[in-house]
Amino acid sequence: MVIELEVKDQKERKKYMEFKLNNLIYSNSKNKYQKLFLKKNNYLISYLENLRLNSINSKNLKKFKSLKKRKELVADYIISICFTKYNIRVHISNNQGNVIKTFTSGTVGFKKSQRKKVFSHRSVALEALDFLRNIKDIKNSNLFIRLKGFNKNRMSILRIFSKSNLRYNFKSIVDISSIPFNGCRSKRLPRK
């Protein structure tokens, strides 16, 4: 297959450039202009192939490799914090879901009306953090936080966990509090 060199339009030149190296025949190209065209075409095709290879080898390939290497995070310890109206419960469990230790404002030492105060909630969070620090190899482990329920002291407790020494070990914070879609009838509000 010999390519004739009577091309003036750019559209037709693009068609010629789409030919692969296998379709080009140098032996029959006796005309010097034809040889020039073939050389240019050969150069352009090799240039385009190099571009394609470089685009795969550079940033895109790194992204694909990082996606392949990326594994699912496995939690070594799960800290589930349950907020109620007047109390807070912190359960520390392993990755299989077995509870290792529980902390409430009652077990820390607060009684009756003292349980609903901010200080009691903070002390529960600090006790849980102290327990976590004493575990072996805690610096290399992944910690997940699960929040459930609503309380006015919720953000202050999250700040305690975020400012602690273990803040880099917390890989995810998930809220699993259930919100009704107008399901059960709510309790009667007290008169004011």
Secondary structure, 3 states (H helix, E strand, C coil): CCCCCCCCCHHHHHHHHCCCHHHCCCCCCCCHHHHHHHHHHHHHHHHHHHHHHHHHHHHHHHHHHHHHHCCCCCCCEEEEEEECCCCEEEEEEECCCCEEEEEEHHHHCCCHHHHHCHHHHHHHHHHHHHHHHCCCCCCCCCEEEEEECCCCCHHHHHHHHHCCCCCCCEEEEEECCCCCCCCCCCCCCCCC
